[in-house]
Amino acid sequence: MGINANEFKDIDPGERILMGPGPSNVHPRVMQAMSAPCVGHLDPYYLSVMDEVKVLLRFLFQTRNEMTISVSGTGTAGMEACLANIIEPGDEVVICVNGVFSARMCDIANRLGGKVTSVEGEWGRAMDQEKVRKAVKGKGPKLVAAVHAETSTGACQPVVDLAEIAHECGALFLADMVTSLGGMDVALDRMGIDIAYSGTQKCISCPPGLAPVSFNERSMEVIRKRKKPVVSLYLDMGLLKTYWDNDGRAYHHTGPINMNYALREALRLIAEEGLEPRFARHLLNHRALVAGVEAMGLSMLVPEGERLPTLNTIRIPDGADDAKVRRALLEDFGIEIGGGLGELAGKIWRVGLMGHTSSRRNVTLFLGALETVLKAEGVNVRPGALEAASEIYGEAS
Ligand SMILES: Cc1ncc(COP(=O)(O)O)c(C=O)c1O
């Protein structure tokens, strides 16, 4: 069958300001690194890149964990890798569920044959710790898991306290850090988190395709003592270790070479900025956005004190058409934001301020654009959003 190649035009998506739940905007240096020549997956040059990725990821996760690598696949592959390596059929698992991604953890844990207890929490709120403590005490689980930054609701979970609850009964604690790593203080060793995973496309500001993961020694010991092999060969940490370890270095799968170039560059940018200034930047832009949104007369879903600086959830005001507003922001201003998921569909907008996207310029553009679009829709918005945001930046300078 013939094909006319001229029908397929050059890829040209245009400029976008990515203020949705991810991916975030990617720094040009990261795209440039990605286009460096591809070498073999066991080429000494690529192996040195893998070594540097490990060092840089340990810096970002603030951990000494030897087994800190990038899994080939998106955040869900990280989630699956962490759960599949720990859970064996019949193992008791407790999962804190108050959003789409924690529900996905339950789905995977069930597929693995785990005996899953889901502790249900309110969407848009932090988990009730006493509820979790009660569930854990009754079960004596092997693993307790929670999502640090629930991208579907914008709520931050108290992972330090949850880790403590898990450890009180001898369980391992797993945290999903897909929307926190690179934008919030994620310090695995200090926070008592045994296992964590993330994704590259959120606060690390790299294209999607890799999942940073970290396992501490205690969790690696649990993996070594498994009765049965990990069901997934591709995500088996024991096998992956042979590919990522300095001594040995055996083929496991063909590493996504250029994706790891990109990740290395994105992590190098983070190291240049420094962790503290980076977290402070995310917090400041979040505060300015909230001040602007509230000055307009709109309200946030998550109460103050439980909000993520990286993902802001705004209640859709009466009279506004969710899809129409998002389309106008994209078509007229090139700004992408997200709609609600699951039970929050049609009720909230999700505005990401992650990594390279988190800037004063983008906060100001978004507030101006949202005000314009809502006014055109006939929604009653108060003036003063830009001034309110400006005030926050003024206080900080
Ligand atoms: C908190 C959280 N966990 C897991 C995932 C799954 O990641 P991915 O879509 O990269 O597979 C996402 C994606 O948005 C997420 O926000």
The ligand as an SDF file (V2000), in Angstrom:
LIG
                    3D

 16 16  0  0  0  0  0  0  0  0999 V2000
    0.3080   12.0310   41.8980 C   0  0  0  0  0  0  0  0  0  0  0  0
    0.4520   11.2830   40.6130 C   0  0  0  0  0  0  0  0  0  0  0  0
    0.8070    9.9950   40.6490 N   0  0  0  0  0  0  0  0  0  0  0  0
    0.9490    9.2630   39.5320 C   0  0  0  0  0  0  0  0  0  0  0  0
    0.7520    9.8320   38.2950 C   0  0  0  0  0  0  0  0  0  0  0  0
    0.9140    8.9900   37.0720 C   0  0  0  0  0  0  0  0  0  0  0  0
    1.9560    9.4810   36.2870 O   0  0  0  0  0  0  0  0  0  0  0  0
    2.0240    9.2880   34.6990 P   0  0  0  0  0  0  0  0  0  0  0  0
    0.8240    9.9530   34.1300 O   0  0  0  0  0  0  0  0  0  0  0  0
    3.3120   10.0040   34.3680 O   0  0  0  0  0  0  0  0  0  0  0  0
    2.0900    7.8430   34.4180 O   0  0  0  0  0  0  0  0  0  0  0  0
    0.3970   11.1630   38.1940 C   0  0  0  0  0  0  0  0  0  0  0  0
    0.1590   11.7990   36.8810 C   0  0  0  0  0  0  0  0  0  0  0  0
   -0.3340   12.8920   36.7690 O   0  0  0  0  0  0  0  0  0  0  0  0
    0.2500   11.9120   39.3820 C   0  0  0  0  0  0  0  0  0  0  0  0
   -0.0900   13.1920   39.3510 O   0  0  0  0  0  0  0  0  0  0  0  0
  1  2  1  0
  2  3  1  0
  2 15  2  0
  3  4  2  0
  4  5  1  0
  5  6  1  0
  5 12  2  0
  6  7  1  0
  7  8  1  0
  8  9  2  0
  8 10  1  0
  8 11  1  0
 12 13  1  0
 12 15  1  0
 13 14  2  0
 15 16  1  0
M  END
$$$$
